[in-house]
Amino acid sequence: MTEHTDVIIVGAGIVGLSSALHLQERGLKVMLLDPGDERRRASFGNAGVLSRNSIFPVASPDVRKRLIRYALGRDIAVRARLRSLPALMPWVEKFLLAANDTAWRRSAALFDALVSKSFESHIALADLVGARHLIRRNGWMRLYRSEAAFSGSAIERSVLAQYGIAAEPLTAADIDALEPCLARRFTHGLFFSDSGSVESPGTLVQYYRKAVTARGGRFIDAKADRIVPRDDGVTVYGCERTIEARFAVLAAGAWSGTLARTLGYRIPLAAERGYHRHFRLGEGVELRRPIHDAAGGYVMSPMNGTVRLLSGVELARPDDPPNYRQIEAVTRDAAGTIALGSMLDETPWMGSRPSTPDGLPVIGLAPRHRRLVFAFGHGHIGFANGPITGRIVAALIANETPPVAIEGFSPARFGA
């Protein structure tokens, strides 16, 4: 069966949906191809933080001295699946090359241009679909348990100040005033007042999906097997379907690298896997905004009257089986931060975030196939930057100037 559309989008997460809505605003017909359960997507399971300060790649200058801890599972924030390391070695090698001060600061400059527009882009898209009530500008906090740990953030704070990003230092008394229900285990903190959060990421994504459908968009629950560029468009094959379009967008998250490879693009991707579970809070206990316990390696976000507890990063292949040790460890630790009530998830959620070695997303026209747009690899900030990425994708397809300079995100940087 052959079907036709203006744009076929491979992937129906936050990036694919945002791209679809912005393309529909330009009068283009869209179809989205995705086989996944939407509850398993990274767009569903994230912390919901629209973080203005997330301008740094994971490949930081001091990451090398923690490699042994990562490999041995002794660092609660980052763990590596040892059996997957042979398959991940090309990614790891490039990651280590990017872990230097020059690359780190360059990435911060590139990210700042993108991240500075993420909140307003979310608001604009939420207004379009009637979901503005889900977004709050309540800030978020990173908390430290010692003076030494807080002092270690000095370089990061200086770079944030360079870009005018608010990072207000907090004393123990300040933390208590902002979040009186937290245990007195934190000596210092940072308050990012320019940031916001989403009450329920999954609900917001559902609003976007319904809006795409209401505007004539079609969803096909199928896996893309092949993408075949033509002179006048692109053909996508999947599950006995053939879809011919004028343009295609590859926004399949952690699985994008496999499809790109069939076209000759060797873009290294690893899965930044994350886990979460939900808790009721004890009687009279509240959490007013998301918090990041730097020592505990977890984030807690208030959502729909519950708290979502999220683990750090597990480096693995997207299809590796789950390993719940990390979320179990942070659950025990988080219980010492706030009075957690009953656990609402029998099995923790798990999702895979697509991560490039340099930490930067892949956004732009495919170098050898100008009717194919790449839009993936956002790592842990894909949800926050999905709407602005969708604006960029639509601009590229409409032959407009993108709202953000994207040369630094080009797929050509990997020799594509």
C-alpha positions, 0 to 999 in steps of 0.5 A: 500500500502506497500513501502520499503526504507532504512530510513524513516524520519518523518518530512521534516523541516531543520533537516529532510532534512539535515539528508536525505542529509547526509544519501544519501551521505552514499548511503542510500535510504530515504523517508520523510513523512510530511503533512505540508505546508512548508511555515508554518514550523519553518524552513521557518519562522525563523530569518535566524541567524546562531548565534555562541552565542546561547548557553544558554537555555531559562530556565535562573537563573533569569526567576522565577522573571519574571513569573508573567509578562509572565503570565499576558502578560506584557513582550513583549519577552515571553508570555504564552497562559493562556488557554493552561497552564493546558496542559503545566503544566508538562512542566512548572514544569520541566522548573522551575526545570531547571531554575538555575545557575548550569543547565544553565552553564551545558547547555551552555557547552553542547550547545557550542559543538553543536553550534560551528559546526553549521556554518561550517555544513551549509556551507558544506551542502550549497556547496553540493547543490549549495546554498552557495550564500545564506549564509553570515558571516556578524555578528549580534547585540543585542542592549540595550537602557540603561546602566543598561540593558547592565550591566545585560548581564555581566554574559552571556558575561563572559560565552561567553568569557569562550568558546572563543565566540566573543561578542564585546561591542558597544557604541552608536557611534559604533552602528551608524557606523555599522547601520547608518539607525537605530534611536538613541535609543540605548546606548549600544550593543554587536556585535557577529562577529562569526555569520552569516545569511541566505538571505532567509531561505525558499529558502535554505530549497527549495534547500535542498529539491530539492537536496534530490529529485535529489538524489533519495529521495521521499517525501510523503505528509502524516501525520504519525499516528503510528511508530511500531518498528520491530526486523529488522526495523521500520514500519510507518503508515500514510494516508493508507500508510505503509512504512517499513524501516531499520531505522526511524528518528523522526524529526517532530518538535513540534509534535514529542512528540505526536508520541514518546508518542505512543511508551512509551516515555514521552518527554515533549515538548511545542511550542515556537510559533513565528510570523513574517511579512515583510516590505519594507524599506523607500527610502535610508534606509538599514539594513546590518545585523540582530539585536535584540532589547533586550527591544523591544523583537523583531529581524529584519533581512534583507532578499531579499531586505525587512526586516523580523520582528520577535516577541519573544516567545509565549508558547502554544500548537502547534495547538492553534489558532494564537494570533497576539497581540505580533507581533502587539506590536513589529511592533509598537515598531520597527517603532521607530527603523528604517523607515519601509515602506509598509507592505507586509503580510496581515496576519502575519506568525506563526510557532511552535518551539519544546521546551524542559524544559531544552532547550536542543534538543533530539538527539539520539537513542531511548533507547528501540528501537535502529533502531529509532533515535530522532532528535527534540526539538531544540527550537529557534535554530533549523534552525541554527543547523539542518545541524549538527544534520543531520550529527549526525543522519547519523552517528548514523544510519551508526554506526559511532562516531557522530561529537559531543558528544550527551550524554547530549541530550539523550532522556533517561534524561526524564526517557524514 
